[in-house]
Amino acid sequence: MRIARFSIDGNVAFGAVEGEGTVESGGLVLDIIKGIPYTDFELSGTKVPLSKVRLLPPVLPNKVVAIGRNYAEHAKELGNEVPEVPVAFFKPTTSVIGPGDAIEFPSFSSELHHEAELAVVIGRMCREVPRERVKDVIFGYTCANDVTARDVQRNEAQWARAKGFDTSCPLGPWVETDLDPSDLAVQATVNGEQRQLGRTSDMIRSIEDLVVHITEAMTLLPGDVILTGTPAGVGPLTVGDEVAVTIEGIGTLTNRVIKRG
C-alpha cells in the first residue's frame, strides 16, 4: 500500500494512494485514512483526486538518522575509504520537505550536491532490535535526497551544517509499505539528465544491519526515518535545477533548487 500525507482546504490527513500513474500524469486518487497509519486503521471510503491536494512530506519524523559512505563506489568517488563501522549522523526535522517543495541553496555554501537514497520509515517504537525482528518495526520505504553542502562538509569536522540545513532532506512522494528493498534501482536526474544509477543490493551494510546498529544506541519512534546511503554519481546542483529521485517500486520525488531568501 502507498500511504501519502497531504493537505486539502487547510486540513492535513493521510490517505492510501490508488490507481496507476505518477503525481504529474494524473489518474491517482487518495482514499482518506481514519486516524494515523502506524496503528490499525480503516479507509474512510472518501476519495479525492491526488491532483486536487498538496502532497506533504509523507512523515514528520522525530529524527532522521542518516548513514554515510554505505556504497563503496560513492566512498571512492569522494576519495574516502569504506568505514569499518557505519557512519551515522542526524538531519534535523527542520530539514525535511516534501515533493514539489523547494530546496533552498544555502547562503554559506557554493557547492551543493544531490544524493539519491532509499529511506526506511519506522512503524513502531523500538530499541535494541534483534536482526530477526527488523521487518516487524519497519512501516515502509520512501525516496530521499540527502542534499549536501559539499564544500562545508569538507571544511568542517562535523556534518551538522553541511547536511542539516533547512530544506536539505526532501522525502516522498509517499511511503510504500509492501516492498522488498534488497535489490531496487536508485536513480537521480537533474533537468532530465541521469546523474546517479545504482542498486540497493550494492549497499555495504543491509537495512537489517543498519537498524540493529542504530537501535543499539537509541530508541526509534513511529515516523522516524533512516537514510541508507547513496550510490555513486553525486554531483552539483545550481539555482533553477530540477532534481528527481526515482526508486524502483516506490515512485519519483521531484524538487527544484531556488536561491535562499
C-alpha positions as a Markdown table, in Angstrom:
| # | Residue | x | y | z |
|---|---|---|---|---|
| 1 | Met | 0.0 | 0.0 | 0.0 |
| 2 | Arg | 1.2 | 3.5 | -0.8 |
| 3 | Ile | 0.5 | 5.9 | 2.1 |
| 4 | Ala | 0.6 | 9.7 | 1.4 |
| 5 | Arg | 0.3 | 12.7 | 3.7 |
| 6 | Phe | -1.4 | 15.6 | 2.2 |
| 7 | Ser | -3.3 | 18.9 | 2.8 |
| 8 | Ile | -6.6 | 20.0 | 1.3 |
| 9 | Asp | -8.7 | 23.0 | 2.3 |
| 10 | Gly | -6.3 | 23.7 | 5.2 |
| 11 | Asn | -6.7 | 20.2 | 6.6 |
| 12 | Val | -3.9 | 17.6 | 6.9 |
| 13 | Ala | -4.6 | 13.9 | 6.6 |
| 14 | Phe | -3.1 | 10.6 | 5.5 |
| 15 | Gly | -4.5 | 8.7 | 2.5 |
| 16 | Ala | -4.0 | 5.4 | 0.6 |
| 17 | Val | -2.9 | 6.1 | -3.0 |
| 18 | Glu | -4.9 | 4.2 | -5.5 |
| 19 | Gly | -4.7 | 4.0 | -9.3 |
| 20 | Glu | -1.8 | 3.9 | -11.7 |
| 21 | Gly | 0.5 | 6.7 | -13.0 |
| 22 | Thr | 2.6 | 9.4 | -11.4 |
| 23 | Val | 1.9 | 12.5 | -9.4 |
| 24 | Glu | 2.2 | 14.6 | -12.6 |
| 25 | Ser | 0.3 | 12.3 | -15.0 |
| 26 | Gly | -2.9 | 12.1 | -13.1 |
| 27 | Gly | -5.1 | 9.0 | -12.6 |
| 28 | Leu | -4.3 | 8.7 | -8.9 |
| 29 | Val | -6.8 | 9.1 | -6.1 |
| 30 | Leu | -6.5 | 9.2 | -2.3 |
| 31 | Asp | -8.7 | 7.2 | 0.0 |
| 32 | Ile | -8.6 | 9.2 | 3.2 |
| 33 | Ile | -7.4 | 7.2 | 6.3 |
| 34 | Lys | -9.2 | 7.4 | 9.6 |
| 35 | Gly | -6.6 | 8.3 | 12.2 |
| 36 | Ile | -2.9 | 7.7 | 11.7 |
| 37 | Pro | -1.4 | 4.8 | 9.7 |
| 38 | Tyr | 1.1 | 3.5 | 12.2 |
| 39 | Thr | -1.6 | 1.5 | 14.0 |
| 40 | Asp | -4.5 | -0.5 | 12.7 |
| 41 | Phe | -6.5 | 1.9 | 10.6 |
| 42 | Glu | -9.5 | 2.0 | 8.3 |
| 43 | Leu | -10.0 | 3.6 | 5.0 |
| 44 | Ser | -12.9 | 6.1 | 5.1 |
| 45 | Gly | -14.1 | 5.4 | 1.5 |
| 46 | Thr | -13.9 | 9.2 | 0.9 |
| 47 | Lys | -11.7 | 9.6 | -2.1 |
| 48 | Val | -10.2 | 12.8 | -3.6 |
| 49 | Pro | -8.1 | 13.1 | -6.8 |
| 50 | Leu | -4.4 | 13.4 | -6.0 |
| 51 | Ser | -4.3 | 16.4 | -8.4 |
| 52 | Lys | -6.6 | 18.3 | -6.0 |
| 53 | Val | -4.3 | 18.1 | -3.0 |
| 54 | Arg | -0.9 | 19.2 | -1.9 |
| 55 | Leu | 1.4 | 16.4 | -1.1 |
| 56 | Leu | 3.4 | 16.9 | 2.1 |
| 57 | Pro | 6.4 | 15.0 | 3.4 |
| 58 | Pro | 4.9 | 11.5 | 3.9 |
| 59 | Val | 6.0 | 11.5 | 7.6 |
| 60 | Leu | 7.1 | 14.1 | 10.1 |
| 61 | Pro | 10.0 | 12.3 | 11.8 |
| 62 | Asn | 11.1 | 12.9 | 15.3 |
| 63 | Lys | 14.6 | 12.3 | 13.9 |
| 64 | Val | 16.3 | 11.4 | 10.7 |
| 65 | Val | 19.3 | 9.1 | 11.1 |
| 66 | Ala | 21.4 | 9.1 | 8.0 |
| 67 | Ile | 24.2 | 6.7 | 7.1 |
| 68 | Gly | 27.3 | 7.9 | 5.2 |
| 69 | Arg | 29.5 | 6.0 | 2.7 |
| 70 | Asn | 27.4 | 2.9 | 2.5 |
| 71 | Tyr | 28.1 | 2.3 | -1.2 |
| 72 | Ala | 31.8 | 1.5 | -2.0 |
| 73 | Glu | 31.8 | 3.4 | -5.3 |
| 74 | His | 30.4 | 6.6 | -3.7 |
| 75 | Ala | 33.1 | 6.5 | -1.0 |
| 76 | Lys | 35.7 | 6.0 | -3.7 |
| 77 | Glu | 34.4 | 8.9 | -5.9 |
| 78 | Leu | 34.9 | 11.3 | -3.0 |
| 79 | Gly | 38.3 | 9.9 | -2.1 |
| 80 | Asn | 37.2 | 8.2 | 1.1 |
| 81 | Glu | 37.8 | 4.7 | 2.4 |
| 82 | Val | 34.9 | 2.4 | 3.3 |
| 83 | Pro | 34.4 | 2.8 | 7.0 |
| 84 | Glu | 34.8 | -0.1 | 9.4 |
| 85 | Val | 31.6 | 0.7 | 11.1 |
| 86 | Pro | 28.5 | 2.6 | 9.8 |
| 87 | Val | 29.0 | 6.4 | 9.8 |
| 88 | Ala | 25.8 | 7.8 | 11.3 |
| 89 | Phe | 24.7 | 11.4 | 11.5 |
| 90 | Phe | 21.4 | 13.3 | 12.1 |
| 91 | Lys | 19.4 | 15.6 | 9.9 |
| 92 | Pro | 17.0 | 17.8 | 11.9 |
| 93 | Thr | 13.3 | 17.8 | 11.4 |
| 94 | Thr | 13.6 | 21.4 | 10.0 |
| 95 | Ser | 15.5 | 19.9 | 7.1 |
| 96 | Val | 12.5 | 17.8 | 5.9 |
| 97 | Ile | 10.5 | 19.0 | 2.9 |
| 98 | Gly | 8.0 | 17.2 | 0.6 |
| 99 | Pro | 7.6 | 16.5 | -3.1 |
| 100 | Gly | 7.4 | 19.7 | -5.1 |
| 101 | Asp | 8.9 | 21.8 | -2.3 |
| 102 | Ala | 11.9 | 24.0 | -3.0 |
| 103 | Ile | 15.4 | 23.2 | -2.0 |
| 104 | Glu | 16.9 | 26.5 | -0.8 |
| 105 | Phe | 20.6 | 26.9 | -1.9 |
| 106 | Pro | 22.3 | 27.8 | 1.4 |
| 107 | Ser | 24.0 | 31.2 | 1.6 |
| 108 | Phe | 27.1 | 29.7 | 3.3 |
| 109 | Ser | 27.9 | 27.3 | 0.5 |
| 110 | Ser | 29.0 | 27.4 | -3.1 |
| 111 | Glu | 28.8 | 23.7 | -3.8 |
| 112 | Leu | 25.5 | 21.9 | -3.4 |
| 113 | His | 25.2 | 18.2 | -4.3 |
| 114 | His | 22.3 | 15.8 | -4.7 |
| 115 | Glu | 22.4 | 12.3 | -3.1 |
| 116 | Ala | 19.6 | 9.9 | -4.0 |
| 117 | Glu | 18.7 | 7.4 | -1.2 |
| 118 | Leu | 16.3 | 4.8 | -0.1 |
| 119 | Ala | 14.7 | 5.9 | 3.1 |
| 120 | Val | 13.3 | 3.5 | 5.7 |
| 121 | Val | 10.3 | 4.6 | 7.7 |
| 122 | Ile | 9.9 | 3.2 | 11.2 |
| 123 | Gly | 6.4 | 2.0 | 12.2 |
| 124 | Arg | 6.7 | 1.3 | 16.0 |
| 125 | Met | 8.8 | 2.4 | 19.0 |
| 126 | Cys | 11.8 | 0.1 | 19.1 |
| 127 | Arg | 15.2 | -0.3 | 20.8 |
| 128 | Glu | 17.9 | -3.0 | 20.6 |
| 129 | Val | 16.0 | -4.7 | 17.8 |
| 130 | Pro | 17.3 | -8.2 | 17.1 |
| 131 | Arg | 18.1 | -8.9 | 13.4 |
| 132 | Glu | 15.2 | -11.4 | 13.0 |
| 133 | Arg | 12.7 | -8.7 | 14.1 |
| 134 | Val | 13.8 | -5.8 | 12.0 |
| 135 | Lys | 11.0 | -6.3 | 9.5 |
| 136 | Asp | 8.5 | -6.0 | 12.3 |
| 137 | Val | 9.5 | -2.4 | 13.1 |
| 138 | Ile | 9.5 | -1.1 | 9.6 |
| 139 | Phe | 6.4 | 0.7 | 8.3 |
| 140 | Gly | 7.7 | 1.1 | 4.7 |
| 141 | Tyr | 10.0 | 2.9 | 2.4 |
| 142 | Thr | 10.2 | 6.2 | 0.5 |
| 143 | Cys | 12.5 | 8.2 | -1.7 |
| 144 | Ala | 15.0 | 10.7 | -0.1 |
| 145 | Asn | 17.5 | 13.3 | -1.3 |
| 146 | Asp | 20.4 | 13.8 | 1.2 |
| 147 | Val | 21.2 | 17.3 | -0.2 |
| 148 | Thr | 24.7 | 18.2 | 0.9 |
| 149 | Ala | 26.8 | 21.4 | 1.0 |
| 150 | Arg | 29.9 | 19.6 | -0.1 |
| 151 | Asp | 32.4 | 22.4 | 0.5 |
| 152 | Val | 31.1 | 22.8 | 4.0 |
| 153 | Gln | 31.3 | 19.0 | 4.6 |
| 154 | Arg | 35.0 | 19.1 | 3.5 |
| 155 | Asn | 35.8 | 22.1 | 5.7 |
| 156 | Glu | 34.0 | 21.2 | 9.0 |
| 157 | Ala | 34.7 | 18.1 | 11.1 |
| 158 | Gln | 31.0 | 17.6 | 11.9 |
| 159 | Trp | 28.4 | 17.4 | 9.2 |
| 160 | Ala | 25.6 | 19.2 | 11.0 |
| 161 | Arg | 25.6 | 22.3 | 8.9 |
| 162 | Ala | 26.6 | 20.6 | 5.6 |
| 163 | Lys | 23.7 | 18.1 | 5.7 |
| 164 | Gly | 21.3 | 19.6 | 8.2 |
| 165 | Phe | 20.4 | 23.0 | 6.8 |
| 166 | Asp | 16.8 | 23.9 | 6.2 |
| 167 | Thr | 15.3 | 22.0 | 3.1 |
| 168 | Ser | 18.2 | 19.6 | 2.9 |
| 169 | Cys | 16.0 | 16.4 | 3.3 |
| 170 | Pro | 13.3 | 16.0 | 0.7 |
| 171 | Leu | 11.2 | 12.9 | 1.3 |
| 172 | Gly | 8.3 | 11.4 | -0.7 |
| 173 | Pro | 6.2 | 11.2 | -2.6 |
| 174 | Trp | 4.6 | 8.6 | -0.4 |
| 175 | Val | 5.5 | 5.5 | 1.7 |
| 176 | Glu | 5.3 | 2.1 | 0.1 |
| 177 | Thr | 4.5 | -0.5 | 2.8 |
| 178 | Asp | 4.7 | -3.6 | 0.7 |
| 179 | Leu | 8.2 | -3.8 | -0.8 |
| 180 | Asp | 11.3 | -6.0 | -0.8 |
| 181 | Pro | 14.1 | -3.4 | -0.5 |
| 182 | Ser | 17.0 | -5.8 | -1.1 |
| 183 | Asp | 17.6 | -5.0 | -4.8 |
| 184 | Leu | 16.0 | -1.8 | -6.1 |
| 185 | Ala | 17.2 | 0.6 | -8.7 |
| 186 | Val | 18.0 | 4.1 | -7.2 |
| 187 | Gln | 18.3 | 6.9 | -9.7 |
| 188 | Ala | 18.8 | 10.7 | -9.7 |
| 189 | Thr | 18.3 | 13.0 | -12.6 |
| 190 | Val | 18.9 | 16.7 | -12.9 |
| 191 | Asn | 16.9 | 18.6 | -15.5 |
| 192 | Gly | 16.1 | 15.2 | -17.0 |
| 193 | Glu | 19.7 | 14.1 | -17.3 |
| 194 | Gln | 20.7 | 10.9 | -15.4 |
| 195 | Arg | 23.3 | 11.5 | -12.7 |
| 196 | Gln | 23.1 | 8.5 | -10.4 |
| 197 | Leu | 22.0 | 4.9 | -11.1 |
| 198 | Gly | 22.7 | 2.2 | -8.6 |
| 199 | Arg | 21.0 | -0.7 | -6.8 |
| 200 | Thr | 20.3 | -1.2 | -3.1 |
| 201 | Ser | 22.0 | -4.6 | -3.4 |
| 202 | Asp | 25.2 | -2.7 | -3.6 |
| 203 | Met | 24.9 | -1.3 | -0.1 |
| 204 | Ile | 27.8 | -2.3 | 2.1 |
| 205 | Arg | 25.6 | -2.8 | 5.1 |
| 206 | Ser | 22.0 | -4.0 | 4.7 |
| 207 | Ile | 18.9 | -2.4 | 6.2 |
| 208 | Glu | 18.9 | -5.1 | 8.9 |
| 209 | Asp | 22.5 | -4.2 | 9.8 |
| 210 | Leu | 21.6 | -0.5 | 10.0 |
| 211 | Val | 18.5 | -0.9 | 12.1 |
| 212 | Val | 20.4 | -3.2 | 14.6 |
| 213 | His | 23.3 | -0.8 | 14.7 |
| 214 | Ile | 21.2 | 2.3 | 15.3 |
| 215 | Thr | 18.9 | 0.8 | 17.8 |
| 216 | Glu | 21.8 | -0.4 | 19.9 |
| 217 | Ala | 22.3 | 3.2 | 20.8 |
| 218 | Met | 18.9 | 4.9 | 20.6 |
| 219 | Thr | 15.1 | 4.4 | 20.6 |
| 220 | Leu | 13.4 | 4.9 | 17.3 |
| 221 | Leu | 9.8 | 6.2 | 17.2 |
| 222 | Pro | 7.0 | 5.8 | 14.7 |
| 223 | Gly | 7.7 | 8.0 | 11.7 |
| 224 | Asp | 11.4 | 8.2 | 12.3 |
| 225 | Val | 13.5 | 7.8 | 9.1 |
| 226 | Ile | 16.8 | 6.1 | 8.3 |
| 227 | Leu | 18.6 | 7.2 | 5.2 |
| 228 | Thr | 20.6 | 4.2 | 3.9 |
| 229 | Gly | 23.4 | 5.9 | 1.8 |
| 230 | Thr | 23.8 | 7.0 | -1.8 |
| 231 | Pro | 25.2 | 5.3 | -4.8 |
| 232 | Ala | 28.0 | 6.8 | -6.9 |
| 233 | Gly | 27.3 | 9.8 | -9.2 |
| 234 | Val | 26.6 | 12.6 | -6.8 |
| 235 | Gly | 27.1 | 16.0 | -8.4 |
| 236 | Pro | 26.4 | 19.7 | -8.3 |
| 237 | Leu | 23.1 | 21.5 | -8.2 |
| 238 | Thr | 22.5 | 25.1 | -9.2 |
| 239 | Val | 19.7 | 27.5 | -8.7 |
| 240 | Gly | 16.9 | 26.6 | -11.1 |
| 241 | Asp | 17.8 | 22.9 | -11.4 |
| 242 | Glu | 15.0 | 20.3 | -11.1 |
| 243 | Val | 16.3 | 17.2 | -9.3 |
| 244 | Ala | 14.3 | 14.0 | -9.3 |
| 245 | Val | 15.0 | 10.8 | -7.2 |
| 246 | Thr | 13.3 | 7.7 | -8.5 |
| 247 | Ile | 13.3 | 4.4 | -6.7 |
| 248 | Glu | 12.0 | 1.2 | -8.2 |
| 249 | Gly | 8.7 | 0.1 | -6.7 |
| 250 | Ile | 8.1 | 3.4 | -5.0 |
| 251 | Gly | 8.0 | 6.4 | -7.4 |
| 252 | Thr | 9.6 | 9.7 | -8.0 |
| 253 | Leu | 10.4 | 12.6 | -5.7 |
| 254 | Thr | 11.0 | 15.9 | -7.5 |
| 255 | Asn | 12.2 | 19.2 | -6.2 |
| 256 | Arg | 13.5 | 22.5 | -7.7 |
| 257 | Val | 16.5 | 24.4 | -6.3 |
| 258 | Ile | 16.0 | 28.1 | -5.5 |
| 259 | Lys | 18.0 | 30.9 | -4.0 |
| 260 | Arg | 17.5 | 31.2 | -0.3 |
| 261 | Gly | 15.7 | 34.3 | 0.7 |
